Amino acid sequence: MQAVSPEPRTKSARWIAEVVAAATGTATEDVAVERRPGHASVRSYWRARHPGGTVMVMFVSPDAPSDEIGKGGPTGPAPFVAVLRYLEGIGVRVPELRAWSQADGFAVLEDLGDDMMVTRLETGAAREPLYRAAISQLAAMRVRAAAAPDPACVAFQRRYDEDLYSWELEHFVEWMPATLGDPGLSPAERRVVDRCFGDLAARLAAEPEGLTHRDYQSRNIMVLPGGALAVIDFQDALLGPRAYDLVSLLRDSYVPLERDFIVQMVRHYLDKTAALGGPELDPAQFAEIFDLVTVQRKLKDAGRFVYLDRVKGNPDFLRFVPAALGYVRDAFGRLPELRALQDVLTRHVPELGPGT
């Protein structure tokens, strides 16, 4: 049931306190709120302390665009709530929903704390147990979703198709060379890039699709007391290829990983998927798709990081561009069919060249 929020709608600390008071049955004066980081999101987050504990409040305007490049669809908190309820129903640990309002743009959520997977890794936690747990959770989510799809959930109503892949790739061409003062592609180079991008988009769109978080990475996995993992930031979930979320995690720009470890964790994913009743996937074929998704996803990421600086005035993500480009360069080395694309892009972004 949606809670009725106070008026007028605003993002002031007082308004957040009133929302929490209405959701928890406490007095507004007994609620203390503090703004929390939102990273690159159009959403804002608040932690609210009240006599019964703490909650998190997410605010996103009902008409705010998605954080991700997409084809439209519902906005505001509704997609988040729909995907939350679906994931909860298939046994994925997500924050408990306490109250929400689409009209007023808020959701009051269980406070999962500040202990993200990335912070655990940065403070020296053993990485293999964390990655194995996150990958086991990902495999379970995909297998369970395949067994119990819900066409009424927004995540099953949108998909990665050729257009969406191409739009995301174009994000790189539009923004990345600009950081180097590059004039852009020549007409002949443009034809090569268009052909290669089209082939890549078509190949990925032809892959079997299933529930895909879309940003399953170390900042969106919470480590709870006792070590259990919870998933957040799933409002852009859609149907996509099996390798996509695994690339998001193992080729995460925030936590660079060496290739041997990535190969080991991919093997764990394949084994776990089969053990849970999912398909037994061919390792060589999966590795190829993993590399193709890497090229698409990490080129998009690099372009997005520049976009956030140039358009949104947020330079914090520029430091992650080298890691994204490094993953693309590594994948190019195993994809001879994309050599023409690598050659053209390297003229404009030298970091993509072999041996750099």
Sequence and secondary structure as in RCSB ss.txt:
>XXXX:A:sequence
MQAVSPEPRTKSARWIAEVVAAATGTATEDVAVERRPGHASVRSYWRARHPGGTVMVMFVSPDAPSDEIGKGGPT
GPAPFVAVLRYLEGIGVRVPELRAWSQADGFAVLEDLGDDMMVTRLETGAAREPLYRAAISQLAAMRVRAAAAPD
PACVAFQRRYDEDLYSWELEHFVEWMPATLGDPGLSPAERRVVDRCFGDLAARLAAEPEGLTHRDYQSRNIMVLP
GGALAVIDFQDALLGPRAYDLVSLLRDSYVPLERDFIVQMVRHYLDKTAALGGPELDPAQFAEIFDLVTVQRKLK
DAGRFVYLDRVKGNPDFLRFVPAALGYVRDAFGRLPELRALQDVLTRHVPELGPGT
>XXXX:A:secstr
      SS   SHHHHHHHHHHHHT  GGG EEEEE  TT SSEEEEEEETTEEEEEEE  TT   SS       
TTHHHHHHHHHHHHTT     EEEEETTTTEEEEE   S BHHHHHHTT  HHHHHHHHHHHHHHHHHHHHHS  
TTSGGGT B  HHHHHHHHHHHHHHTGGGGT     HHHHHHHHHHHHHHHHHHHTS EEEE S  STTSEEE T
TS EEE   TT EEEETHHHHHHHHT TTS   HHHHHHHHHHHHHHHHHTT     HHHHHHHHHHHHHHHHHH
HHHHHHHHHHTT  GGGGGGHHHHHHHHHHHHTT GGGHHHHHHHHHH GGGSTT 
